[in-house]
Amino acid sequence: MLRIPITFDEKVDARFTRRSQSQCWWWEGSLKEGRPALNLRHVTRYIYEREIARIPPGMRLIRTDHTRFCERHQVCEHYRCVNPFHFRLAPGRGGIYERENSHDLRSPERIAEYKRRVRKNLADKERASGTVKT
């Protein structure tokens, strides 16, 4: 049996239904950390770059479809929306959306940042437990 390769674009498009720009495009695929994902890659940023424009370095995506009924610390149904017209660009570092664009995970800057965070977390734990070395 001959297998026909499927592109990443086809896989993404098979997991949501396009509607008008004002309606949510509900993601029907898997989630990673509560966000739409495919092959462990977050797809919201990918769809935005494919449909609208490339995201410049130092910018992040901000959702514009939240309502007053969305609770800040609860799971919001809008996180399943992948409509790129429900986002806007904002300066600054982002959470998930910013991290998924960082392909070089082994760069010296990222390694130094990781080590700094580990040392800080260890120091915080030592301070909290009262075992600070002098």
N, C-alpha and C positions, 0 to 999 in steps of 0.2 A: 504494500500500500504506500503510495506516494503522499508525503506530508507537505502541504503548502505552507511556507513560512508566513507568519502573521507579523506585521510591523507593530511597533509600540503604539503608534497613532491609532491603528485599528483596534488594538486591545483597549486603549483608553476610551475611544468612541463607543465601543460596545457596552460600556458600563454606565452610561448616562444618556438621557434623552434631551436633545436641544429643544429649547422653547424660545419664547421671545426674550429680548434683552431685559425686560422688567421681571420676568418670572425666574424662580430658582431652577437650576438644572441639578436635580437630585442625583448624587453619586450612589450607585447600586452595587459597587464593588466592595472590596475589603477596606478596613480602616487600620491605620497605624497611629497610635497615640491619639485616637479620636478624630483623626483627619483622613480624608480620602487618600488611598494609597494603592499602588499597583507594583508588584514585585518589590515590595518594601521601599518604594520611592513615593514621596508625596507628590500628588499630581496637580494640585491647585496651581502652583507656580508654573508648572509645565504647560498647563492649558492656557494660563494668562499669557505666557510668552508666545505660544503658538497662535492665539487668536488676536491679541492686541499688539504687543510690542515687547521687545527684550527688556528685561529689568536691569537698570544700571547698577553697578556696584555701589554699595552703601545705601540702597533703597530696600524697602520691605513692603509687603502687601498688608493693607488694612481692610477689614471687612466693612462694608457699608450697608449690609442688609439686616443688621441686628435691630430689633425693636425694643420698646420699653419693657416687654414681657420676657426678654432674654435675661436670665440670671447670670451674674458675673462668674460665679464659681460652680455652676452646674453645667451639665452637658446641654449644649444648645443645638437644636436641629439645623441651624444655619451652617454649622461646620460641615454638613454633608453637601452643601451647595458648592458647585464648581463653576458657576457662571462667572466668567472673568469680568463682566460688567458690574458685578457686585463688590468689586475691590477698587481700591485706589492706592497709588504709591505714596509712601511717606519716607522721609529721611530717617536714618538711624538703623541700629541693629535690630533684627527681628528674631523671633523664636524659631519655630520649625521652618517657616518659609525662607528665612535667611540661611539657615544651616544647610538646607538641601541644595543650595547653589554652590556650596563650598566643596569642590570636587577633590582638592588636594588636601586630604586629611593628614598627611604626614609632613606637611611643610614645617620648617623650623619654628615659625611663628605660632602655629597651632599646637605644636608639641610644648613649647615654652608656656603658652597659655594654659594647657592642660596641667602641666606640672605645678604652675602657680596656684591653680584652683585646688589641686589635691593637697598641697602644703597648707593652704588656708583652711580647708575643711578639717584636716588633721589637727591644726592648731585650735580651731573652734571646738572640736570634740574634747581635746585635752583640757581646755579652759572650762568647759561645761562639766567635766567629770572631776575637776580639781586636781589633776595630775600634771600641772604645768611644770616643766623642767626649768630650773634656775641656774 
